Amino acid sequence: MNGQISFEWRRRQNWIVIGVLYALFMMSRYNYSAISPLLLAAFGWTKQDLSILETALPFFYGLSVIINAAIVDRIGGRKAYLIGSVGVVAANLAFGAGHWLIGSFAPRETAYIMSAVWAVNAYFQSFGAMAIIQINSQWFAPHERGTFSAIFGILIRMGLVFAFAGVPAIAAATTWYWGFWIPAALVAVFAGLDYFFVTDKPEQAGYPAVLPDDKGLARVRPTTWELIKGVVSNRNVLIFALASIMIGFVRRSVVDSWWPLYLKEVIGVTGTSSIAQAMPWGIAVFGILGGFALGPISDRLGRRAPVISAGFVGMAVSLVIFYFVGAKSLGGWETVLCLSLLSFFVNGVHGVIMGAASMDIGGKHGSASAAGIFDGAQYFFAAPFTGWFVGKITTNFGWNVWKIWPIPFALIGAVLMLFVWDVRSSKSGGH
C-alpha cells in the first residue's frame, strides 16, 4: 500500500511539472491570437495580414509534429521537452522584439517577417505534445488513459486561459510585446524544473514498469523508420488521423483563434472587458468537463469510436445554435455560451484521440509517433482553411459564414468513426 502511495506521489510530481510546462507552451503559442486586435493596431495589419500568421503556425506545427514525433520516441520526452523549450523561449523573445520593426517595413512585409518567426516557434512547439504523451505512455496503463485524456484536456484549456485571459491582461498592464516576453520567462523556469524533477519512465525513478507487456506498435525500441512505417501502415491510425483533421477545421478556426477579432468587430469588446475575459474561462471550464465526460466514458466502454462520433455530432449542433443565436441578443454573452458548449465537444474528442487512442495504438515505444500523426495532420491540413480561408471569408462575406462553414467537417468526423466502431482499447496492466 505504501509503495502504491509512493508511486502515485512520484507520478503526480512528474505530471505536475510537465503538465504546467505544456500549458505554458500553449500560452506561448496562442498569445498572438489572444492580442490579435492589438497586433493589427500596432503593425497596421488587416485580417488578411493576420491570416498569414494564422496559416504559418498550424502549417509548420503540423509538419514538424509529424517529423519530430519519431525523434521524440527515440530520445524520450524529457529531452524533447528541453529542446522544445529552448526554441519556444527564443522565438517568443524574438517576436516581442518585432516592435522595433514597426515603421521600417510595410505592414504586409512585417506580417511575413513575423510569420517566419512564428514558424520557428511552431517547430519547437511541436515537441511539447509529443513529449508529454511519450512520458505518460510509460506512467499510465491502458485502463487509465481515458482519464489521462481528460487531464490532458485540462492542460490544453488552462494554457488557453493563460493565453486568452492572461496575455491581454499583461498587455494592458504593460504593452503588447510583454505578452511574449513574460510567457518566454515562465517556459524557461518550468523547463528548469523539467530538467531536475522529471523522468521518462517509472524505472528511472525506482519503480516497476507500468506496462511490461505493452501491446502497442512495438515491444522493443524500433528505429525511426520502423516507427514511421508502423504508424502510417496502420489502418486505424489513418482513420483516427482523418478524424483529427476534422477536429482541426472546427478547433483552429473557431475555438482556438479568431474569436477575439469577432468580439471586437461584432460585439464591440476587447481583451480586458468582462465578456472577453469570461470567454477563455467558459471555453476552459466546458472543455475540461467535456474531457472528463468523454474520456472516462471511453474507458468504461473499452472503445473510443462511439464516444468520438457522439462528440462530433455535438460540435455540429453547437455550431448550428451559434449561427441561429443572433449576435448581441444577450449583450454578447450568447457568444460565450455557444463557444463554451462547442469547446465541451471539441476538447473531449481531441483529448480522447490524442490522449487515449494514440497510446492504445502506439504503445510505450510508438505513442509519440501515433500522436504525431494525429496532431500533425490536424494542424497541417487545416492550416490553409483556418488561416488564409477564414481571413478571406470574414473579410468578404462577414462573420456569419465563419460560424457555420466547419459543420460539414464535424459530420464527416462522426461518419469516419463508423469504420473503427468496434476497435477496443486494452484494459490490461497497470499499478
Phi, psi and omega in degrees: 000314179297323177296321179295317178297318180298317179298315181298321180294317180293321178294321179295320177299313177304312187294319182296315183296308183289332179292312179295321178299320179294320177299323178289327171302316179297320178300319182275002175259322185256006179299326180290325176291323184297325180245030181304322176300324178291322179293321177299319180289319184291317185264353183073029183277158168258176176298327178293324175295315179297328181296339176296315177291320181294340175271318185298314185298305181294327181297308183285330175296311180300316179296317183291322179300315181297319180289316189276344184302313180294328177296318179297318177299331181279315188266344181095155186291324184297311178297319181298320178300318182293318177298312180299320182297318180301314181292320179297316179299312182297317182293321179290322175298319181293321180295317177299324179291349179297346179295340177285349179275343184298127181095343180269339182223161174292154182307316181294324178295317178294328178298319178291320179296313182291330176292328176294319176298318183287334174294322176296316177302317181300320180300311183284331174300329186297339178288337189296300183298321181294322180295315183292325179287320178297316179296313186281343172293338177275333188260344184241132176281163183305320183287354178258354193284331174296319176295319176301322180298327177292318178295320177301322178295325176301316182298317179300312184290323178292325175298322178289328173295315177305319183285304191277341174255317184287314184294317174300325178293319177299313181296323180292325181279338182234255171205171194300326186287342173290343174291351174252324183286320180293315174302323178299318179295320180293320176299318180299318180297312184283338171295323175297319177295323176301317182299319187269332193239355185254139170238151181291326187215158181302324182302326180288344178256007176092020180242158177294157177297139179291323186228075179293337181253048184306134182254022184280201184297331183212139178272338176237163183291116182271175174285166180301317181295320178297322178297310181299314181298318180296326181284307188286343178270000182268118183302318182295322177300315183295322179291316177296326177295318177298319177296322178296324176299318180297322175300318183302321179299322180280308187296309187288331184269342184236300190287318189263355179197172177074330183296331175301322177289323176300315179299320182290314188277329184258314183271332179085028178236158182236186194302336181254004177287165183297320180292314181295327178282328179287330184304306181297329178289320176297315178299319182292309184297313180291325176297318178297315178300321177297319178297317181284344174276308188282320182298302179298327177299319179294330174294314183294322178289333187074012179220142181265325191300313182301321181292318179297317180299316178298323178296321178296319177298320177299323177298313182299317180296319180298319180291323177297316178299316180302320181294318186276343175277114185294141176300138179073004181295332176240030180073018181101345182289338176297330177293319177299316182294317182293315180289330175293316177298317178299320180298325178307312184279320180298310183292321179297314180292315180300319180295319180295317180291310184283319189268343183237304183299323180297323179283324176301314186278318186277331183070190184296322188262349181233012185295319180293323179295315178297314179296325178297320177297314182296307184290318181297316179298319181302313183282314187298309185282335179279340189311304184294334181278318183276349176254276184301314186295316180295320176302321181290311185289326179289331177284318188264333186236354177092176189278342180294324177295323178302328183289329191246347187296333179280355185304313180302327182288325175296319180291324176298319178301319179298318181292321181303325183294342177297333182281348177232028188302322186259008178291127186251150174270147177290141176248015181268163173086179174113158176276000000 
